Amino acid sequence: MRKSVVFMTLLAIIAFAGCGSVSLFEKGNAARETDKIKARGYYEEACEKENHLEACHNAALLWQNGDGISEENKKARELFKKACDGKFDESCFILADMWANGKGGVYKDTDSAFNLYKETCERGLGKACRGVGQIYAKGGGSIAKSIDKAKEYFELACNKGDMNTCVDLGQTWSKKFDEEEGYNKVVAFWGKACQEGGMLDICEKLADMIVASKEKEEKVPLSKGYYEKACDGGSKEACYKLARAMVENVEGSDGEAQVYYQKACDADHAESCYYIGVYLSEAYGETLELDKLKEMHSFYDKSCKKGFEASCSSASSLQTTITEQEEAIRREEEAKRLAEEEARKEAERLEAEAAERERLEREKAELEERLAEEEARKEAEREEREEQERMRREREEAEREAAEAAAAEEDEEEDEEEPAPKKKVSKKKAPEPEEEEDEIDEDEDEEDEEEEPAPKKKSKSKSKPKKKSAEDEFDDLFDD
């Protein structure tokens, strides 16, 4: 089990190392742009060691040095031949071309060229078929001139993908474009060069010929596909021409045409920008909407700046209108801003008034509350003073009554003693209570003066009870 794991690990390492290595051919490709001699060495090594036919071919290309006889060209021919012997068709075609034209350090040999061209053509290389056709078209060596065979091989070259031959065949038949056969041939050859070969100039050229020669109702349906191919490929002229063909030949197609005008305008085609401006002007009419005015102006202005003078007057006129509209909008916005500012200030004033009114009402309520509290406090103080006054009067009344009672008791004790001769004596007055009792005291004094009994002798053996003070009498009264 362990041996199996080790073996698999080694295989993985070897495989990983193999995947990470760079082949000689790839090294040649990497060095080709910066160091052609180094690249040529890698290609030759790959050609010799690995029999890599494309490496042989690339090394031969790097050995070529003009059309004269030289060691470099000899080395190149050897490498081309090795690749051709391995049926690398590009090398075979170059060798045949050398023989056909006497270039690359060899003498002209039409028969050798013809045979190599034909062999390579039969393997499917279109330009080799073209070489066969060219030899038939002129004749040479042991090959007799034959226009029919030349046409046959030219068409074969086109069908096998040699687009230059397709273009040449189309150009030949374009002289009879007005005839049905000529039209069909041109469409076949140029159509192939356009659609399969991506030759955008041929697409546009074919569409131009269709628009120029066909009836109005056929112009757009037959040319649109070719114009679109060229337009999508970056030809602004093709976009513009398709738009014009639609507007001029298909009623109600103005809207659809704008798509192609726009593509051309985006690529700085001045006239296309102008026609977009025209379309918008007709669509918007006498509008004063700023966005629409600016949109129209942008296309007229771009067209004018790109050199189409017909659009300059429209651009200038629209700019004047835009300036006037912007000024009117600015004034309107300023008026609106001022109105909003005034409204804001009025709202702030009303808010301030409401806040002040609320503050005054709050202060009034607080003042009224304080006044009510003060009035209640004063009322409570007044009631307290009245209560204290009442209690004082009651206390004084009690003291007065206690004093009177004490006086009356003293009088009774004196009455029990023998009456003495009447003598007017001023009676000792009790402590004066209050002013409001003065009248009563005066009346009592008068009575005492009228009936004052004779003084009684005091008994020395019998002690007189101690007289209570008015305050004690007052306390006894409340204790009862």
Secondary structure, 3 states (H helix, E strand, C coil): CHHHHHHHHHHHHHHHHHHHCCCHHHHHHHHCCCCHHHHHHHHHHHHHHHCCHHHHHHHHHHHCCCCCCCHHHHHHHHHHHHHHHCCCHHHHHHHHHHHHHCCCCCCCCHHHHHHHHHHHHHCCCHHHHHHHHHHHHHCECCECCCHHHHHHHHHHHHHCCCHHHHHHHHHHHHHHCCCHHHHHHHHHHHHHHHHCCCCHHHHHHHHHHHHHHCCHHHHHHHHHHHHHHHHHCCCHHHHHHHHHHHHHHCCCCHHHHHHHHHHHHHCCCHHHHHHHHHHHHHHHCCCCCHHHHHHHHHHHHHHHHCCCHHHHHHHHHHHHHHHHHHHHHHHHHHHHHHHHHHHHHHHHHHHHHHHHHHHHHHHHHHHHHHHHHHHHHHHHHHHHHHHHHHHHHHHHHHHHHHHHHHHHHHHHHHHHCCCECCCCCCCCCCCCCCHHHHHHHHHHHHHHHHCCCECCCCCCCCCCCCCCCHHHHHHHHHHC
